[in-house]
Amino acid sequence: MIRVIVLDDEQLVRDGIAMILGASAAIEVVATGDDGALAVELVHKHRPDVVVTDIRMPRVDGLEVTRRVRALPDAPAVVVLTTFDLDEYVYAALESGAAGFLLKDTPPADLARAVEVVAAGDAMLAPTVTKRLLGRFARGTESKLAAAKSKLDVLTDREREVAVAVATGAGNAEIAARLFMSEATVKVHLSRAIGKLSLQNRTQVAILVHQAGEV
């Protein structure tokens, strides 16, 4: 079972998300909270695999939740929920280590699937906003572009190809078909790339590739 904590300051939304996730045979909602200030305490107490958090809460928001939770030993994955499709706070959450973000109007089955995906170590970004988000916020100054390109230079050619494919939003199966390799090999190259780049997940790889202007 995938253990999940849900954080949202609106009880109706919080209970709705918990109900949707709890309906999945693969997911157990072990705790809920109405503010991000409870995040670390709840994680220590319940040892979840995934934390699902609203981006905007009155005391401690989803961005700070992401920072605090991802700094913990054996940190759970974090999924940020938002009601708006482009927000610098969401981008910052991804940079801080969130496995991705979804809109609150995401269909129930997709929400449950997202939790399963990030629990498995993958990333899940709302498909309607991924390219717009990365395109708007990932590009910066020439110095930022040069720094990103320099970071990618530590990768082998195949690792770089996989990283660029990840930045296009492709999943492992699609990348494997595109690059004529097995999914297992894709996972190995991606894992090595994440380690060499000192990143936490494929979402951050995608951001870096966009910063380097390679997609």
TAFENGI-V797034 format. One record per backbone hydrogen bond with DSSP energy under -0.5 kcal/mol. CO is the residue of the C=O (numbers start at 1). NH is the residue of the N-H. E is the energy in kcal/mol with one decimal. If there is no record, write none. Layout:
co-><CO & CO>
nh-><NH & NH>
e-><E & E>
//
This chain:
co-><1 & 2 & 3 & 3 & 4 & 4 & 5 & 6 & 7 & 9 & 10 & 11 & 12 & 13 & 14 & 15 & 16 & 17 & 18 & 19 & 20 & 21 & 24 & 26 & 28 & 28 & 31 & 33 & 35 & 36 & 38 & 39 & 40 & 41 & 42 & 43 & 49 & 50 & 50 & 51 & 51 & 52 & 53 & 55 & 55 & 55 & 59 & 60 & 61 & 62 & 63 & 64 & 65 & 66 & 67 & 69 & 72 & 77 & 78 & 78 & 79 & 80 & 81 & 82 & 87 & 87 & 88 & 89 & 90 & 91 & 92 & 93 & 94 & 99 & 100 & 101 & 102 & 103 & 107 & 107 & 108 & 109 & 110 & 111 & 112 & 113 & 114 & 115 & 116 & 117 & 118 & 124 & 126 & 126 & 129 & 130 & 131 & 132 & 133 & 134 & 141 & 142 & 143 & 144 & 145 & 146 & 147 & 148 & 149 & 151 & 152 & 156 & 157 & 158 & 159 & 160 & 161 & 162 & 163 & 164 & 165 & 165 & 166 & 171 & 172 & 173 & 174 & 175 & 176 & 176 & 182 & 183 & 184 & 185 & 186 & 187 & 188 & 189 & 190 & 191 & 192 & 193 & 194 & 195 & 201 & 202 & 203 & 204 & 205 & 206 & 207 & 208 & 209 & 210>
nh-><3 & 28 & 49 & 50 & 30 & 31 & 52 & 33 & 54 & 11 & 14 & 15 & 16 & 17 & 18 & 19 & 20 & 21 & 22 & 23 & 23 & 24 & 27 & 2 & 4 & 30 & 6 & 8 & 38 & 39 & 42 & 43 & 44 & 45 & 46 & 47 & 77 & 5 & 52 & 53 & 79 & 7 & 81 & 57 & 62 & 63 & 61 & 36 & 65 & 66 & 67 & 68 & 69 & 70 & 71 & 72 & 75 & 51 & 99 & 100 & 53 & 102 & 55 & 104 & 90 & 91 & 92 & 93 & 94 & 95 & 96 & 98 & 97 & 124 & 80 & 126 & 82 & 106 & 110 & 111 & 112 & 113 & 114 & 115 & 116 & 117 & 118 & 119 & 120 & 122 & 121 & 101 & 129 & 130 & 133 & 134 & 135 & 136 & 137 & 138 & 145 & 146 & 147 & 148 & 149 & 150 & 151 & 152 & 153 & 154 & 155 & 160 & 161 & 162 & 163 & 164 & 165 & 166 & 167 & 168 & 168 & 170 & 169 & 175 & 176 & 177 & 178 & 179 & 180 & 181 & 186 & 187 & 188 & 189 & 190 & 191 & 192 & 193 & 194 & 195 & 196 & 197 & 199 & 198 & 205 & 206 & 207 & 208 & 209 & 210 & 211 & 212 & 214 & 213>
e-><-0.6 & -3.0 & -2.7 & -2.0 & -2.1 & -1.1 & -3.1 & -2.2 & -2.1 & -0.7 & -3.0 & -3.1 & -1.9 & -2.6 & -2.3 & -2.3 & -2.4 & -2.7 & -2.5 & -1.1 & -0.5 & -1.6 & -1.1 & -3.0 & -2.5 & -0.9 & -1.9 & -2.2 & -1.7 & -1.7 & -2.7 & -2.5 & -2.6 & -2.0 & -2.8 & -2.3 & -2.4 & -2.0 & -0.5 & -0.6 & -2.7 & -3.0 & -2.9 & -0.6 & -1.4 & -0.6 & -0.5 & -1.2 & -2.3 & -2.3 & -2.0 & -2.8 & -3.0 & -2.5 & -0.9 & -1.5 & -0.9 & -2.8 & -2.7 & -0.8 & -2.7 & -2.3 & -1.8 & -2.1 & -0.8 & -1.7 & -2.2 & -2.1 & -2.1 & -2.1 & -1.7 & -2.4 & -1.1 & -1.2 & -2.4 & -1.7 & -2.0 & -1.9 & -0.7 & -1.9 & -2.2 & -2.1 & -2.3 & -1.7 & -2.0 & -2.5 & -2.5 & -2.0 & -1.1 & -2.1 & -1.4 & -0.6 & -1.8 & -1.4 & -3.2 & -2.6 & -2.7 & -2.2 & -2.4 & -2.3 & -2.3 & -2.7 & -2.2 & -2.1 & -2.3 & -2.3 & -1.9 & -1.9 & -0.9 & -1.4 & -1.8 & -2.4 & -2.2 & -2.3 & -2.4 & -2.6 & -2.1 & -2.5 & -1.8 & -0.7 & -0.9 & -1.5 & -1.9 & -2.6 & -2.6 & -2.0 & -2.5 & -2.7 & -0.6 & -2.2 & -2.0 & -2.4 & -1.9 & -2.7 & -2.8 & -2.6 & -2.3 & -2.3 & -2.7 & -2.1 & -2.8 & -2.2 & -2.5 & -1.1 & -1.3 & -2.4 & -2.1 & -2.3 & -2.4 & -2.2 & -2.6 & -1.8 & -2.0 & -1.4>
//
